[in-house]
């Protein structure tokens, strides 16, 4: 048909890029799984290698450069995609998302405006609308991909300020008569300390709310602090609830928080950077009840959706406030296209990479059911780890349905234990202080490739270390 603008559906006989990348990714996965987890290297060793080989005074063969970079990455980094990496939220990544990231680098679309990258913008919009629906947000909610959870949280604070204080956008905080205040627990993500500084609120604007015995936000203490601040002339405007804290995987009481925030005209932001993916799981989604009432949500695809960094997401039910917060008009950008929002006018970033393709491709390849399988498998591995640790005499010190396991035993010196754990290439874990108490060990299942055999091996090999053998 004349004027047809759809992509040509005729099969291209040439080998696809996917053929080469998929086989390379599969081989790399095998090499990493069978190799060391933790590097033994000094800064001087790496700097010496770089200084001797890369003076940038003459061209070098690209294949040689790439091979050397791969050797460095295989040898000189913690292998976060290893099935025995039980560390921070750095997952194994799906091959489909690796292919997607490569495609983005090849075509290099600029997503500041719809007109320059219509396909890329619509792919992102389609993906975000699907996930917003899973969170229970209304059809007119607005969403954008971000560099990560910190940018998404930053966006939430800016938008909440814009709604609470109409004078803030043009005149700044100096025109806000009462000092604004944000409420969160000590378990919330520490990006909010930076955000309070960057927005001009100041770090003292953060109010640390007490937690209960399971490290969840205490609603009574929240209500007390909000009331005291109002009597003292402050302006409470925002509450941060967390769905899967970094330290212990705690999910705050979101339904109660939503009810309280509605009654007090406070913005509820749910930081679900890691735990948000649980909304897909029939087994886990009930633990996120109340998230559908949030004013805004952070969720990171580069965490439990298992795509490469960085791929954060910001969701907000108040599209009009978002567009007011990030409005921009220029003479040099392409003109506005009807019925669409240009991302540079509705998000923090201006020039922006096609972040969302890796999530789109991975969802398209695995389907929702495939993601449910991956997420619930990791949750089951968390249960396997808890049971194995308990049988081996360890004490579990946190309570969560998510696969974050904090544990200790009598007389354990965590720093010494972790040094020995890394030295033996047994696993990678971290230490964490919960409620200001002595450090404990923290293990998080972040790989869909982790098996019960991996877990049993780790627990079996840890016990002699803890006993000093």
Buried (B, 14 or more C-beta within 10 A) or exposed (E): EEEEEEEEEEEEEEEEEBEEBBEEBEEBBEEBBEEBBBBEEEEEEBEEBEEEEEEEEEEEEEEEEEEBEEEBEBBBEBBBBBBBBBBBBBBBBBBBBBBBBBBBEEEEBBBBBBBBBBEBBEBBBEBBBEBBEBBBBEEEBBBBBBBBBBBBBBBBBBBBBBBBBEEBBEEEBEEBEBBBBBBBBBBBBEBBEBBBEEBBBEEEBBBEBBBBEEBBBBBEBBBEBBEEBBEEEBBBBBBBBBBBBBBBBBBBBBBBBBBBBEEBEBBBBBBBBBBBBBBBBEEBBEBBBBBBBBBBBBBBBBBBBBBBBBBBBBBBBBBEBBBBBBEEEEEEBEEBEEEBBBBBBBBBBBEBBBBBBBBBBBBEBBEEEBBBBBBBBBBBBBBBBBBBBEEBEBEBBBEBBBBBBBBBBEEBEBEEBBEBBBEBBBBBBBBBEBEEEEBBBBBBBBBBBBBEEBBBBBBEBBBEBBEEE
